[in-house]
């Protein structure tokens, strides 16, 4: 039987603004989370990867990529899903390092749910990604719960450096993991064979303002108007939780017949197949902590048009894509998570984006050349070497 006082408290809690609730949660869980071991083995067999392994999120995808890459490197890897709370996968030795793919504010709560045997007597590594040049205060609470932090980009490493915890750049091993798309073709996604497809793929839980679909729609309409042989496909996740965002996107589309929405839930393989069906991948983000959509599309040999700022610019440039010019402005996010006007993010230039779209659309040879160069860039740079070096530095043996 539920206690009436608790029910009232819960209703009051739900009515509080989201950002104060988030800050209180991070602070409170950090107060009561169990301490990590001060010492740990200098050498171990294998590694444990924990995180959102069953979720369709950027952090979940990053964790899955790490697991796939570790196994290709012949390093024993066990997994612990924060939702199922089951330890699965390869057998690993006592004291194997634990890499937790959740961002800092959630880490203490994950440690509270984790079995003592899983967190004690081993090196604990937080794998964190952040999309702005500075981190919020809520990230500072978790620093005493990790021995080391791994990040997917230099951009994130610079933001996290003030925590005074050892930080190592471990890029997502997109080129090594070797993810394969399913066999689905354009017909399976109800896309015509005789049109040029521009794909934009993002998750509303990652902040609509940051992903910037409104300027994306403006750039596409500036480039192509309502040409029926040019189609913009907006693949959007978690729409059911953000009706106001969807209303704003629908208003920006304004009934344009060549702009489509796809809100279906796809497997990772089908998501890659959809990317492979597109001629151009467009990402007019205001900021990225890495840019998984850009990297995975590059691995498929797609032509990329993307904002030339933040982490994705570390591996995509004019030799393998079409960077979009930008200006900087204070980071303002109505949802609160990324509302940090004391720092900046990018405003992609709509005219620059429209010009890049027209250039790519009108030149199939250019798309092929840039796509091939993008595939080579991922093979050469996102090849798992930074992961292998980090694992070896942690004393892990295959």
Residue pairs with C-beta under 8 A, 6 or more apart in sequence:
13 21
17 336
18 335
18 336
19 336
19 337
19 339
22 105
22 138
22 336
22 337
23 137
23 138
25 105
25 109
26 104
26 105
26 106
26 108
26 138
26 141
26 142
27 138
27 141
29 108
29 109
29 112
30 108
30 141
30 142
30 145
32 108
32 112
33 107
33 108
33 109
33 111
33 112
33 145
34 111
34 112
34 116
34 119
35 144
35 145
36 111
36 119
36 120
36 124
36 144
36 145
36 146
36 147
37 120
37 121
37 122
37 124
40 95
40 97
40 121
40 122
40 123
40 147
41 94
41 95
41 121
41 122
41 123
41 395
42 395
43 395
43 396
43 397
44 92
44 93
44 94
44 95
44 96
44 97
44 122
44 394
44 395
44 396
44 397
45 76
45 92
45 93
45 96
45 396
45 397
46 75
46 76
46 77
46 78
46 90
46 91
46 92
46 93
46 96
46 396
47 70
47 75
47 76
47 77
47 78
47 92
47 96
47 97
47 98
47 99
47 391
47 394
47 396
48 77
48 78
48 79
48 80
48 87
48 92
48 96
48 97
48 98
48 99
48 118
48 122
49 63
49 66
49 67
49 70
49 77
49 78
49 79
49 80
49 99
49 101
50 63
50 79
50 80
50 81
50 82
50 98
50 99
50 100
50 101
50 102
50 110
50 114
50 118
51 59
51 60
51 62
51 63
51 81
51 82
51 100
51 101
51 102
51 127
52 59
52 60
52 63
52 81
52 82
52 83
52 101
52 102
53 60
53 63
53 64
53 67
53 79
53 81
53 82
53 83
54 60
54 81
54 83
54 84
55 83
56 203
56 237
56 265
57 203
57 205
58 129
58 203
58 206
58 290
58 292
59 101
59 102
59 103
59 129
60 101
61 268
61 292
62 101
62 127
62 129
62 152
62 172
62 290
62 292
63 79
63 101
63 127
64 268
65 172
65 173
65 174
65 177
65 179
66 99
66 101
66 127
66 172
66 173
66 387
67 77
67 79
67 89
68 173
68 176
68 177
68 178
68 179
69 173
69 176
69 177
69 384
69 387
70 77
70 387
70 391
71 77
71 90
72 176
72 177
72 178
72 384
73 176
73 384
73 387
73 388
73 391
73 398
74 398
75 391
75 396
75 398
76 90
76 91
76 92
76 93
76 96
76 398
77 89
77 90
77 92
78 87
78 88
78 89
78 90
78 91
78 92
78 96
79 87
79 88
79 89
80 86
80 87
80 88
80 114
80 118
81 88
82 102
82 110
82 113
85 113
85 114
87 118
94 121
95 121
95 122
95 123
96 122
96 396
97 122
97 123
97 124
97 125
97 391
97 394
97 395
97 396
98 118
98 119
98 122
98 123
98 124
98 125
99 125
99 126
99 127
99 150
100 107
100 110
100 124
100 125
100 126
100 127
100 146
101 127
102 110
102 126
103 128
103 129
103 130
103 139
104 126
104 128
104 135
104 138
104 139
104 140
104 141
104 142
104 143
105 138
105 139
105 141
105 142
107 126
107 142
107 145
107 146
108 141
108 142
108 145
111 119
111 145
123 147
123 148
123 394
124 145
124 146
124 147
125 146
125 147
125 148
125 149
125 150
125 394
126 142
126 145
126 146
126 148
126 149
126 150
127 149
127 150
127 151
127 152
127 170
128 139
128 149
128 150
128 151
128 156
128 160
129 151
129 152
129 153
129 156
129 289
129 290
130 139
130 151
130 156
130 159
130 160
130 289
131 210
131 287
131 288
131 289
131 310
131 338
131 345
132 159
132 287
132 331
132 338
132 340
132 343
132 345
133 155
133 158
133 159
133 343
133 344
134 159
134 162
134 340
134 342
134 343
135 159
135 160
135 162
135 163
136 340
139 160
139 163
140 163
143 163
143 164
143 165
146 165
147 165
147 166
148 165
148 166
148 167
148 168
148 394
149 160
149 163
149 165
149 166
149 167
149 168
150 167
150 168
150 169
150 170
150 390
151 157
151 160
151 167
151 168
151 169
151 170
151 289
152 169
152 170
152 171
152 172
152 289
152 290
152 311
153 169
153 171
153 289
153 290
153 311
153 314
154 169
154 311
154 314
155 288
155 289
155 310
155 311
155 314
156 289
156 290
156 311
157 167
157 168
157 169
160 167
161 167
168 386
168 390
168 393
169 386
170 386
170 387
170 390
171 290
171 315
171 381
171 382
171 386
171 387
172 290
172 292
172 295
172 382
173 382
173 383
173 384
173 386
173 387
174 292
174 295
174 296
174 298
174 299
174 378
174 382
175 299
175 378
175 379
175 380
175 381
175 382
175 383
175 384
176 382
176 383
176 384
176 387
177 384
179 268
179 269
179 272
179 296
179 299
180 269
180 272
181 269
181 270
181 272
181 273
181 275
181 276
181 300
182 267
182 269
182 270
182 272
182 273
183 273
184 270
184 273
184 274
184 277
185 273
185 277
186 192
186 193
186 197
186 277
187 193
188 273
189 262
189 273
189 274
189 277
191 197
191 231
191 233
191 277
192 231
194 229
195 228
195 229
195 230
195 231
196 229
196 230
196 231
196 279
196 280
196 361
197 231
197 233
197 277
197 278
197 279
197 280
198 220
198 230
198 231
198 232
198 233
198 278
198 279
198 280
198 281
198 282
198 357
198 361
199 233
199 235
199 274
199 275
199 277
199 278
199 280
199 281
199 282
200 213
200 216
200 232
200 233
200 234
200 235
200 281
200 282
200 283
200 284
201 235
201 236
201 271
201 274
201 275
201 281
201 293
202 211
202 213
202 235
202 236
202 237
202 293
203 211
203 236
203 237
203 238
204 211
204 236
204 237
204 238
204 239
204 241
204 242
204 245
204 246
205 237
205 238
205 241
205 242
207 333
207 335
207 337
207 338
208 242
208 245
208 248
208 249
208 335
209 286
209 332
209 333
209 334
209 335
209 338
210 285
210 286
210 287
210 333
210 338
210 345
211 285
211 286
212 284
212 285
212 286
212 348
213 234
213 236
213 249
213 252
214 248
214 249
214 252
215 284
215 347
215 348
215 350
215 353
216 232
216 234
216 282
216 284
216 353
217 232
217 234
217 249
217 252
217 253
217 256
217 259
218 252
218 350
219 282
219 284
219 348
219 350
219 353
219 354
219 357
220 230
220 232
220 259
220 282
220 354
220 357
221 256
221 259
222 350
222 351
222 353
222 354
223 230
223 353
223 354
223 355
223 357
223 358
223 361
224 230
224 258
224 357
224 358
224 361
226 256
226 257
226 258
227 258
228 257
228 258
230 258
230 361
231 258
231 259
231 260
232 258
232 259
232 260
232 282
233 260
233 262
233 278
234 249
234 259
234 260
234 261
234 262
235 262
235 271
235 274
236 246
236 249
236 261
236 262
236 263
237 263
237 265
239 245
239 246
239 263
249 261
250 261
253 259
253 261
262 274
266 274
272 296
272 300
275 281
275 293
275 296
275 297
275 300
275 302
276 300
276 302
278 297
278 302
279 302
279 303
279 360
279 361
279 367
280 302
280 303
280 304
280 305
280 357
280 360
280 361
280 367
281 293
281 294
281 297
281 302
281 303
281 304
281 305
281 306
282 305
282 306
282 353
282 357
283 291
283 293
283 294
283 304
283 305
283 306
283 307
283 312
284 306
284 307
284 324
284 348
284 353
285 291
285 306
285 307
285 310
285 312
285 346
285 348
286 307
286 331
286 345
286 346
286 347
286 348
287 309
287 310
287 331
287 338
287 345
287 346
288 294
288 310
288 311
288 312
289 310
289 311
290 311
290 312
291 306
291 310
291 311
291 312
291 315
291 316
294 304
294 306
294 312
294 316
294 321
295 312
295 315
295 378
295 382
297 304
297 374
298 304
298 315
298 316
298 320
298 321
298 374
298 375
298 377
298 378
299 374
299 375
299 378
299 379
299 382
300 375
301 371
301 372
301 374
301 375
302 371
302 374
303 321
303 322
303 360
303 366
303 367
303 370
303 371
303 374
304 316
304 320
304 321
304 322
304 370
304 374
305 321
305 322
305 324
305 353
305 356
305 357
305 360
306 312
306 316
306 321
306 322
306 323
306 324
307 313
307 323
307 324
307 326
307 346
307 348
308 317
308 323
308 324
308 325
308 326
309 326
309 328
309 345
309 346
310 345
310 346
313 323
315 377
315 378
315 381
315 382
316 323
316 374
316 377
317 323
319 373
319 377
320 370
320 373
320 374
320 376
320 377
321 370
321 374
322 356
322 359
322 360
322 370
324 348
324 349
324 352
324 353
324 356
325 348
325 349
325 352
326 346
326 347
326 348
326 349
326 352
327 346
327 347
327 349
328 344
328 345
328 346
328 347
329 344
329 345
329 347
330 341
330 342
330 343
330 344
331 338
331 339
331 340
331 341
331 343
331 344
331 345
332 339
332 341
333 339
333 340
338 345
359 366
360 366
360 367
360 370
